[in-house]
Amino acid sequence: MLQKTEAKAFPTINRAYNSVFRPSEMSLGLVVPLESYPQGPVPAMRDHVGRARLADALGFAALWLRDVPFNVPSFGDAGQIHDPFVYLGLLAGQTSQIALGVASIVLPLRHPAHVAKAAASADVLSDGRLLLGVASGDRPDEYPALNIAFPDRGARFRDSVDYIHGIAGDYPVFANAHGVLDSGIDMLPKPSGGRLPMLITGGSQQSPDWIAENGDGWMTYPRNIGAQASVVADYRSRIASLGCGDKPVMQSLYVDLTDDPDTSPQPIHLGFRSGTNYLRSYLNEIRSIGVNHVALNLRFNQADIETTMKRLADDLLPDFSN
C-alpha cells in the first residue's frame, strides 16, 4: 500500500470546507437523491427530506446535490430533479451539521452573478455549510435550449470563476465578458468565510495548472489505485510548484452494499458491489494516496436505503469521520 501524503494545512474558508477536508484524512458523504433508481433516469424523491435529516443525524460529512437543468435521455440521470439552490435552501433549514455541497454547478449555463448570489445565500443561511463544486458541463443538448454555444464553454467557465472571485469583495471593481463592476454597487450577502469554497470538477476544459491555481480543491471520478495515485500526486505537485499551498481532493463512488460484510467486489458503473470489509479496505487505500473525501452514490444499491445508510454509519464512519 502507498504511504499517506505528508500533511500540510488546507486553507481556512468556511465551516463546511474545514470540517469535510483535512490533510491526510478522509471523510464520507452521500450523493442526493438518497434512493435506488437503477432502471430509469428519474428518481421518485420519496422520503428525501427525512433521509437528509437521517444522514445528518448519523454523522455523514456532506450531502452532494447535482446541477441537471434538463432531463437529457442520452445522459440517463435527472439528479435530484429540483433546482440545486432551491434544494440547498430547503436542506439548510432541515439539517444542522452536515455540509451541503453541489457537484457541480454548470457555470457556462448560468450568469456568475446569479451563482454568486444564490451560493452566498445558501452559505449564510446554513451557517457556513456550503461547498460549491463547479464544472464546464458535459451535456451538449442543454446548450441550444439556452441559446449558449457549447464549444466556448471553457472560456465562459474561466470568466465565471474570475467573476465569482471578483464579486466577493466589498463594492468590487472588476470587468470581463460577464459584466462590469465599477465600485458603485455591491452584492449581498457576503460568503460566511469571506469567499465561496469552489472545487473544480474534472478537467472543466482547463489546463491542469489553471485548475491547481484557481480552485480550492479538485473533484474527480474513481480510477484504479495506481492511476488515481498518479493524478492526485500530479495535482498536488502542480499546487506546490505554483506556491498555492495544499488543497483537498475528493472523488465520487457508486456502491451497492450487501448484507454480508465479506462479499467480494463486483464492478458496477463507476464503483462496485461489495460488503463493508472490502469497501473499508478500498477507502483506506485511496486515503493513503491523498483522497480527502468520498461522495458515495447509492443509485444502484439493492438493499433498503435507510438500512444501508445506517450500516455505512455503524461500520465505516468510525474510521472515516473527521
VENPE-V482997 format. One record per backbone hydrogen bond with DSSP energy under -0.5 kcal/mol. CO is the residue of the C=O (numbers start at 1). NH is the residue of the N-H. If there is no record, write none. Layout:
CO,NH
CO,NH
This chain:
9,246
11,13
14,18
15,19
16,19
16,20
17,21
20,22
22,25
27,294
28,61
28,62
29,296
30,64
33,35
35,37
41,43
41,78
45,48
47,51
48,52
49,53
50,54
51,55
52,56
53,57
54,58
55,59
55,60
56,59
61,99
62,30
63,101
64,32
65,103
66,68
70,72
71,73
72,75
72,76
78,81
79,43
80,82
83,87
84,88
85,89
86,90
87,91
88,92
89,93
90,93
90,94
91,95
99,63
99,101
100,131
101,65
102,133
104,67
105,107
105,135
106,109
107,110
111,114
111,115
112,116
113,117
114,118
115,119
116,120
117,121
118,122
119,123
120,124
121,125
122,126
123,128
123,129
124,127
128,16
129,100
131,102
131,133
132,199
133,105
134,201
135,107
138,140
139,142
139,143
140,143
140,144
141,145
142,146
143,146
143,148
144,147
150,153
152,156
153,157
154,158
155,159
156,160
157,161
158,162
159,163
160,164
161,165
162,166
163,167
164,168
165,168
166,169
169,172
172,174
172,183
174,181
176,179
179,176
181,174
191,194
196,198
197,132
197,199
198,216
199,134
200,202
200,219
203,206
207,211
208,212
209,213
210,214
211,215
216,248
217,200
218,250
219,202
220,252
224,228
225,229
226,230
227,231
228,232
229,233
230,234
231,235
232,236
233,237
234,238
235,239
236,240
237,241
238,242
239,243
239,244
240,243
246,11
248,218
249,292
249,293
250,220
251,295
253,297
254,272
256,274
259,261
260,263
261,277
261,278
263,275
266,273
268,271
270,254
271,268
272,256
273,266
274,258
275,279
276,280
277,281
278,282
279,283
280,284
281,285
282,286
283,287
284,288
285,289
286,291
287,290
292,27
293,251
294,29
294,296
295,253
296,31
296,298
297,255
298,301
299,37
304,308
305,309
306,310
307,311
308,312
309,313
310,314
311,315
312,316
312,317
316,319
316,320
320,28
